[in-house]
Amino acid sequence: MNIRPRINRWTAARRDLLFGDSVLTSLVQPHFVVHGVGVDEPIRGMPGIHQQSVDVLLKTVEEDASHGVRAVMLFGVVDAEHKDEHATHAHEASSHLHQAVLKLKAAHGEDLVVMTDVCLCTATDHGHCGLVHEGEIVNDASVEVLVNIALSHAEAGADYVCASDMMDGRVSAIRTAFEGAGYTNTGLMSYSVKYASSFYGPFRHAAHSSPEFGDRATHQMDVRSGYAEAVLEATMDEAEGADIIMVKPGLPYLDVLRKVADTVARPVAVYNVSGEYAMIMNATDDEASRQRMVVEVLTAFKRAGADVVVTYHARDAARNGWVQ
């Protein structure tokens, strides 16, 4: 089976995230996980967001959960000495990302939705989202590696693996692999409509994922493309077995988000990306003004059709009681 509707109903936390009528329960807080102990390093350009080792991450997630943030998205930050052209470290079970999944699920069980990023860019020495052959990003060989990464995350206990690479056919390949390996309750979020945006800069610094050469224009969507391509990408991934359809970035593409939400039957997520976050955080030091901005942005995402909002504002919104 390539479509299993029960996946999104598997736990109460998943149901609250996807089907709840609260803005708070729809929020997902991203985290950048690094190797080491006691690491809590602020990220340049993203006030309030840190790179954290697993021990610190566990405490942060515990505190966030106590305020109602019950979903996280984990990005593994790979040290340069562990990077190679095949992104080998990305599917090693001993990595800090895998250990973070294991320990978070051990601590929170079904009360926390743990999502993991599935891509090659953080673990390749060239920084691209796929394997590179003779200067070109190759699709099918990249999908094979993505499948291995997704399987390793499922084995660690992730609720959802999040394919952010934009390679053709990876949703079908991951779903088929999950079926074959018996991971029939592991969800798949597809970054179906992901643009080659200028708003990713702070994230690439945080994740150490900037490409060493060229750009990502051959696989991420052109910012000039119309609704037809967005709908094509979203409906293809839905048919291939994606449990959640992602639109990224958020603010410049509210119209696309609305179009996708009106087209697909699966839940729709939006990523309020690092550049969007930085604009608000650097716009004012006045908390009341910042609160109004954040609430306005989150309201816009929900109005445009987002069931799930991945945002770096989740922590502040929850801890300060900005949303309910």
N, C-alpha and C positions, 0 to 999 in steps of 0.2 A: 504494500500500500504506500502510495506517495503522499496521501492526505489523510491525516489522523486528527479529526477535530478534538478528540479527547485530550490531546497534548496541552492545549490551552486551558483545559479544565482540571488538570491533574492535581493541583494543590490549591488550597484556599488563597495563598499568596499570589499565585498566577491569576486566579479568577479576579481577585481584587485589583490587580494591576491592569488587566485587560478589559474588565467589564464593570468596574466600580464607577459610581457616580461622583466620586471625589477627585478634585484636582491632585490632592496630596498623594493618594494611592496610585496615581498614574505616573508619578515621577520616578526616574531612574538616575542614580548618582554615578557618574564615571569615576574610576580610580586608576592611577598609574602605579603599578607594582614593580618594585626593584629588588635586586639581590641585596642581602646583608641583614643586619640586625640594628634596630634603633634608628633607622633612616627615616627622616621626615623633612624632606628638602623642598622648600618653596619653589614654584615654577614661575619663571620670568614671564610676565605678561598675563598671568592668570591668578590674580590675588585670591588667596584663600584655598587654592588647590595645590597639593603637594605630591611629589613622588614619595611613596612609602614602602618600606619593607613589610613583610607579611605580619610581623608581630605588631607593628604600629597600625597597619591596616585593620587588623582584627578589632582593636580598641576603637578606631574611628567608626567602623561600620556598626559596632555595638551601640555607640552613642547616637549615631544617626537613626538606627532602628528604634531606639527608645523614643524618638520624636516622630516616628511614623514613616521614615524612608525604608521601605521593605524590598527594594530592588536595586541592584548594583550592576555596573558593567565594568569588567576588568580588562585593562590593557597591560600586557607584559612589556617592560622596558628591558631590552637585552643589551648587556655590556658589549663593547666593541670586540673583545677577544672571543666572544661566543657567536659572533655573526659569521656567516659564510654565504656562498652563492646559492645554496639550496635551502636556507632558513631551517637548518636542522634543529636548532635549539627550540624552535617554536612548538615542536611536538614531543619534546623530551619530558617524560613524566616527573623528572626530578626538578624541573624548572620552578622558579619562585611563583610563576603564575599558576601552575598546576597545584602547587602546595597551598596557595591562597584559596583555590576552589575547595580543596579537600578540607582545609581547616574552617573555612566559613560554613560549609555544609555540616561539618561536625558540630559546630557551635550553634547553628541556627536551624538546621534541618529544613523542614518544609515551610518555615516561617519567613524565609528570605529567598527571593528570586535572584539567582546568580547567573549573569550573562557574561560570556567571554568573547573577546574579539578574535576572529579567525581571519588572518591575513599574513602575508609574507614580509611586509615592509619593515617591521620592527626587528626582524631577525636576519634579513639579508644584508650582505656587506655593501650592496649597491643601493639599498633603500627603496626598491621598487616593490609593487604589490604582487608581482609575478616573477617567474624565472626569466632570465635574460639570455637570449642566444643570438650571437652576432649582432648585438646592439638592439635587438627587438624583444619586447615582452611577449613570450609565447603563452598561448592560452591553455591548451589541453594538458601539457606537462605541469603547468602551474596548478591546475585543478586537482591533479593527483596528490600534490603536496598539501593542498588545502583540505582534502579529504582526510589525510593522515593527522593534520592538526585538529580538525573537528572531532575525529574519533578519540584522540587523546584527551580532549576536553570533556567529552561525554563520559569517558571512563573515570575521569576525576570527579564527576558528579555535577557538571554544569546543568542548569535548567534549560538554558538556551545558548546555542552557539550562534555568533553573529558574523555572517560572511560579509566583510566590508571591502572586498577586493575588486568586485565588478568584472570578474572573468565570466565568460559565457558558459553556461551549463553547470556551474558549480553547485547550484541548489539541488538539481536532480542527482548529481553525483554524490553529494553528502547525504541526501535522503536515502538513496539506494544503499549506501554504505551503512547507515544507521539501521536500516531494516535488516541487512545481512548480519549485523553484529548484535542484533537484539536490543538496540537502544530505541525502543518504540515509544518511550515517554520523554525523550529529549527533544526539545523544541529547536527550531531553526528560524532565526530572524535574518532576513535578507536585506542588505542595503541595495534595494532594487533600483531606486532613483537617486543616484549619488552623482553630484556634479563636480567637475574639475574647477572647484571654487577657489577664490582668493581668501576665504575666511578660515582656512585651516592652519595658518601659520603658527600660533601658539601651541597647538596640539603637536605639530611635527617636532617642535623643540622639546616638548614634554616627553614624547614617545621615542625620541631619537630616530625618527622615521623619514627624514627628508631624503629625497632621491639624490644620489651622488652625481647624476647626469640626467639630462632630458627632463621630461615631465610626465604627467599621467593622462594626457589628453587622448591616448589611444584606447583607454578603457573606461575612465570616468566620463560622464556625459558632458557634452558641450553646453556651456551656459546659455547659448543662443537657441538651443533646440526647443521645439514646441511641445505641446501636450501629447501629441501622437506618440513620440518616442517614450515619454514617461509612462504612458498607459501601456505601451508595448512591453517595456521592461517589467512593470508591476504585474501585469497579467501573465506573462511568461513565468515569472518566479512563483506566482500563486499556483499556476498549473503544475509546476515542477515539485511543489510540496512545501513552500515556505509557510510557516505558521504566523509570522508577522512580517509585514511589508514596511520597509523604512524609506523615508524621504529625507535627504540630507544635502545641503544645510536646511535651516528652517525659515528664518525671516525673509530672505529674498525669494522664497519659493512657496509662500502661503497659498498662492493660486494653484500651484501644482499639487500641493498637499490636498487641497479641497477636491481637485479633479480625481486624484488617485483614490481618496477616501470614498468618493461617489461611485467609483468603478469596481473596486475589488470587494470581495466578501470577507476576506481575512482582516484581522485587526491591523491598524496602521500606526506606525511610530514615526516621530520626527526627532531629528537630532539638532538641538540648539547648540551649535558648534562653538569652538573655542574663540574664534574671532568675534562672534556675536556676544559671547559672555564678556570678553575683554572690553568691548565697546561700553557696556553698561557699567562694569566695575571701574573703568577709568573715566567715566563721564562725570561722576560726582562722589564726594566723600560723605554726603548727607544721607544717612540711612533711610529717612522718610522718603526722600526722592528716589533712592534706589529701590525701595520696596514698591513704590508705585510703578516704576519701570518694569520690574520683574513680574509683578502681577499682571500688568498689561500684556507683556509678551506671552506669558503662560496662557492667559485667557484667549489671546489670538490663535495660539496653536490648537487649543481645544475647539474653538469656534470653527477653525478651518478643517476639523475632522480628525485630529490626532487622538487616538485612544491611549497612546503611550508617549511621554515626553522625556527624552534623554537630555538632561541638562545639568550643567555645573552649578546652577542655582538651587538645586534640590535641597542641599543641606541648609542653606540660609533660609529658604522658604519654609522648611519644616521647623527648624530650631527656633525661628523667630515668630512662628505662627502666622506667616503671611498668607498661607492658603490652608484650606480645610479639605 
